[in-house]
Amino acid sequence: MGHMKTTLELPDQLLRSAKATAARKGVTLKVLFTEALEAKLASAENKDEPWRRHFGALKGLRAESRKIEKVMEREFEGVDREEWR
């Protein structure tokens, strides 16, 4: 993996906070900024399509939905159409 140098202008307070955080974590500013940017970019990818992040959690609901639909079908089969006219 290659590296590129760049210059950034940051608000004074943000840079002071970043330096303090890096010191507490025992890492360099380069490492802190790299980790922070990687996390932000990964988060941005998920925010482009927020439904993707939670889609896997909904997989189990398909089977549950089918069960509910079958119960409803059975119940409606027992409804006398003449009563509802």
Distance bins in CASP14 RR format, pairs under 12 A and 6 or more apart:
PFRMAT RR
TARGET T0000
AUTHOR 0000-0000-0000
RMODE 2
METHOD distances of the structure
MODEL  1
1 34 0 0 0 0 0 1 0 0 0 0 0
1 38 0 0 0 0 0 1 0 0 0 0 0
3 30 0 0 0 0 1 0 0 0 0 0 0
3 34 0 0 0 0 1 0 0 0 0 0 0
4 30 0 0 0 0 0 1 0 0 0 0 0
4 34 0 0 0 0 0 1 0 0 0 0 0
5 30 0 0 0 0 0 1 0 0 0 0 0
6 30 0 0 0 0 0 1 0 0 0 0 0
6 33 0 0 0 0 0 1 0 0 0 0 0
6 34 0 0 0 0 0 1 0 0 0 0 0
6 37 0 0 0 0 0 1 0 0 0 0 0
8 14 0 0 0 0 0 1 0 0 0 0 0
8 15 0 0 0 0 1 0 0 0 0 0 0
8 18 0 0 0 0 0 1 0 0 0 0 0
8 29 0 0 0 0 0 1 0 0 0 0 0
8 30 0 0 0 0 0 1 0 0 0 0 0
8 33 0 0 0 0 1 0 0 0 0 0 0
8 37 0 0 0 0 0 1 0 0 0 0 0
9 15 0 0 0 0 1 0 0 0 0 0 0
10 16 0 0 0 0 1 0 0 0 0 0 0
10 17 0 0 0 0 1 0 0 0 0 0 0
10 18 1 0 0 1 0 0 0 0 0 0 0
10 19 0 0 0 0 0 1 0 0 0 0 0
10 29 0 0 0 0 0 1 0 0 0 0 0
10 33 0 0 0 0 1 0 0 0 0 0 0
10 36 0 0 0 0 0 1 0 0 0 0 0
11 17 0 0 0 0 1 0 0 0 0 0 0
11 18 0 0 0 0 0 1 0 0 0 0 0
12 18 0 0 0 0 0 1 0 0 0 0 0
12 19 0 0 0 0 0 1 0 0 0 0 0
13 19 0 0 0 0 0 1 0 0 0 0 0
13 20 0 0 0 0 0 1 0 0 0 0 0
14 20 0 0 0 0 0 1 0 0 0 0 0
14 21 0 0 0 0 0 1 0 0 0 0 0
14 29 0 0 0 0 0 1 0 0 0 0 0
14 32 0 0 0 0 0 1 0 0 0 0 0
14 33 0 0 0 0 0 1 0 0 0 0 0
14 36 0 0 0 0 0 1 0 0 0 0 0
15 21 0 0 0 0 0 1 0 0 0 0 0
15 22 0 0 0 0 0 1 0 0 0 0 0
15 29 0 0 0 0 1 0 0 0 0 0 0
15 32 0 0 0 0 0 1 0 0 0 0 0
15 33 0 0 0 0 0 1 0 0 0 0 0
16 22 0 0 0 0 0 1 0 0 0 0 0
16 23 0 0 0 0 0 1 0 0 0 0 0
16 29 0 0 0 0 0 1 0 0 0 0 0
17 23 0 0 0 0 0 1 0 0 0 0 0
17 24 0 0 0 0 0 1 0 0 0 0 0
17 29 0 0 0 0 0 1 0 0 0 0 0
17 32 0 0 0 0 0 1 0 0 0 0 0
17 36 0 0 0 0 0 1 0 0 0 0 0
18 24 0 0 0 0 0 1 0 0 0 0 0
18 25 0 0 0 0 0 1 0 0 0 0 0
18 27 0 0 0 0 0 1 0 0 0 0 0
18 28 0 0 0 0 0 1 0 0 0 0 0
18 29 1 0 0 1 0 0 0 0 0 0 0
18 30 0 0 0 0 0 1 0 0 0 0 0
18 31 0 0 0 0 0 1 0 0 0 0 0
18 32 1 0 1 0 0 0 0 0 0 0 0
18 33 1 0 0 1 0 0 0 0 0 0 0
18 34 0 0 0 0 0 1 0 0 0 0 0
18 35 0 0 0 0 0 1 0 0 0 0 0
18 36 0 0 0 0 1 0 0 0 0 0 0
18 37 0 0 0 0 0 1 0 0 0 0 0
19 25 0 0 0 0 0 1 0 0 0 0 0
19 26 0 0 0 0 0 1 0 0 0 0 0
19 27 0 0 0 0 0 1 0 0 0 0 0
19 28 0 0 0 0 0 1 0 0 0 0 0
19 29 1 0 0 1 0 0 0 0 0 0 0
19 30 0 0 0 0 0 1 0 0 0 0 0
19 32 0 0 0 0 1 0 0 0 0 0 0
19 33 0 0 0 0 0 1 0 0 0 0 0
20 26 0 0 0 0 0 1 0 0 0 0 0
20 29 0 0 0 0 0 1 0 0 0 0 0
20 32 0 0 0 0 0 1 0 0 0 0 0
21 27 0 0 0 0 1 0 0 0 0 0 0
21 28 0 0 0 0 0 1 0 0 0 0 0
21 29 0 0 0 0 1 0 0 0 0 0 0
21 31 0 0 0 0 0 1 0 0 0 0 0
21 32 1 0 0 1 0 0 0 0 0 0 0
21 33 0 0 0 0 0 1 0 0 0 0 0
21 35 0 0 0 0 0 1 0 0 0 0 0
21 36 0 0 0 0 1 0 0 0 0 0 0
22 28 1 0 0 1 0 0 0 0 0 0 0
22 29 1 0 1 0 0 0 0 0 0 0 0
22 30 0 0 0 0 1 0 0 0 0 0 0
22 31 1 0 0 1 0 0 0 0 0 0 0
22 32 1 0 1 0 0 0 0 0 0 0 0
22 33 0 0 0 0 1 0 0 0 0 0 0
22 34 0 0 0 0 0 1 0 0 0 0 0
22 35 0 0 0 0 1 0 0 0 0 0 0
22 36 0 0 0 0 0 1 0 0 0 0 0
23 29 0 0 0 0 1 0 0 0 0 0 0
23 31 0 0 0 0 0 1 0 0 0 0 0
23 32 0 0 0 0 1 0 0 0 0 0 0
24 32 0 0 0 0 1 0 0 0 0 0 0
25 31 0 0 0 0 1 0 0 0 0 0 0
25 32 1 0 0 1 0 0 0 0 0 0 0
25 35 0 0 0 0 1 0 0 0 0 0 0
25 36 0 0 0 0 0 1 0 0 0 0 0
26 32 0 0 0 0 1 0 0 0 0 0 0
27 33 0 0 0 0 1 0 0 0 0 0 0
27 34 0 0 0 0 1 0 0 0 0 0 0
27 35 1 0 0 1 0 0 0 0 0 0 0
27 36 0 0 0 0 0 1 0 0 0 0 0
28 34 0 0 0 0 1 0 0 0 0 0 0
28 35 0 0 0 0 0 1 0 0 0 0 0
29 35 0 0 0 0 0 1 0 0 0 0 0
29 36 0 0 0 0 0 1 0 0 0 0 0
29 37 0 0 0 0 0 1 0 0 0 0 0
30 36 0 0 0 0 0 1 0 0 0 0 0
30 37 0 0 0 0 0 1 0 0 0 0 0
31 37 0 0 0 0 0 1 0 0 0 0 0
31 38 0 0 0 0 0 1 0 0 0 0 0
32 38 0 0 0 0 0 1 0 0 0 0 0
32 39 0 0 0 0 0 1 0 0 0 0 0
33 39 0 0 0 0 0 1 0 0 0 0 0
33 40 0 0 0 0 0 1 0 0 0 0 0
34 40 0 0 0 0 0 1 0 0 0 0 0
34 41 0 0 0 0 0 1 0 0 0 0 0
35 41 0 0 0 0 0 1 0 0 0 0 0
35 42 0 0 0 0 0 1 0 0 0 0 0
36 42 0 0 0 0 0 1 0 0 0 0 0
36 43 0 0 0 0 0 1 0 0 0 0 0
37 43 0 0 0 0 0 1 0 0 0 0 0
37 44 0 0 0 0 0 1 0 0 0 0 0
38 44 0 0 0 0 0 1 0 0 0 0 0
38 45 0 0 0 0 0 1 0 0 0 0 0
39 45 0 0 0 0 0 1 0 0 0 0 0
39 46 0 0 0 0 0 1 0 0 0 0 0
40 46 0 0 0 0 0 1 0 0 0 0 0
40 47 0 0 0 0 0 1 0 0 0 0 0
41 47 0 0 0 0 0 1 0 0 0 0 0
41 48 0 0 0 0 0 1 0 0 0 0 0
42 48 0 0 0 0 0 1 0 0 0 0 0
42 53 0 0 0 0 0 1 0 0 0 0 0
43 50 0 0 0 0 0 1 0 0 0 0 0
43 53 0 0 0 0 1 0 0 0 0 0 0
44 50 0 0 0 0 0 1 0 0 0 0 0
44 53 0 0 0 0 0 1 0 0 0 0 0
45 52 0 0 0 0 1 0 0 0 0 0 0
45 53 0 0 0 0 1 0 0 0 0 0 0
46 52 1 0 0 1 0 0 0 0 0 0 0
46 53 1 0 1 0 0 0 0 0 0 0 0
46 54 0 0 0 0 1 0 0 0 0 0 0
46 55 0 0 0 0 0 1 0 0 0 0 0
47 53 0 0 0 0 1 0 0 0 0 0 0
49 55 0 0 0 0 1 0 0 0 0 0 0
51 57 0 0 0 0 0 1 0 0 0 0 0
51 58 0 0 0 0 1 0 0 0 0 0 0
52 58 0 0 0 0 0 1 0 0 0 0 0
54 61 0 0 0 0 0 1 0 0 0 0 0
55 61 0 0 0 0 0 1 0 0 0 0 0
55 62 0 0 0 0 0 1 0 0 0 0 0
56 62 0 0 0 0 0 1 0 0 0 0 0
58 64 0 0 0 0 1 0 0 0 0 0 0
58 65 0 0 0 0 1 0 0 0 0 0 0
59 65 0 0 0 0 0 1 0 0 0 0 0
60 66 0 0 0 0 0 1 0 0 0 0 0
60 67 0 0 0 0 0 1 0 0 0 0 0
61 67 0 0 0 0 0 1 0 0 0 0 0
61 68 0 0 0 0 1 0 0 0 0 0 0
62 68 0 0 0 0 0 1 0 0 0 0 0
62 69 0 0 0 0 0 1 0 0 0 0 0
63 69 0 0 0 0 0 1 0 0 0 0 0
63 70 0 0 0 0 0 1 0 0 0 0 0
64 70 0 0 0 0 0 1 0 0 0 0 0
64 71 0 0 0 0 0 1 0 0 0 0 0
65 71 0 0 0 0 0 1 0 0 0 0 0
65 72 0 0 0 0 0 1 0 0 0 0 0
66 72 0 0 0 0 0 1 0 0 0 0 0
66 73 0 0 0 0 0 1 0 0 0 0 0
67 73 0 0 0 0 0 1 0 0 0 0 0
67 74 0 0 0 0 0 1 0 0 0 0 0
68 74 0 0 0 0 0 1 0 0 0 0 0
68 75 0 0 0 0 0 1 0 0 0 0 0
69 75 0 0 0 0 0 1 0 0 0 0 0
69 76 0 0 0 0 0 1 0 0 0 0 0
70 76 0 0 0 0 0 1 0 0 0 0 0
70 77 0 0 0 0 0 1 0 0 0 0 0
71 77 0 0 0 0 0 1 0 0 0 0 0
72 78 0 0 0 0 0 1 0 0 0 0 0
72 79 0 0 0 0 0 1 0 0 0 0 0
73 79 0 0 0 0 0 1 0 0 0 0 0
76 84 0 0 0 0 0 1 0 0 0 0 0
78 84 0 0 0 0 0 1 0 0 0 0 0
79 85 0 0 0 0 0 1 0 0 0 0 0
END
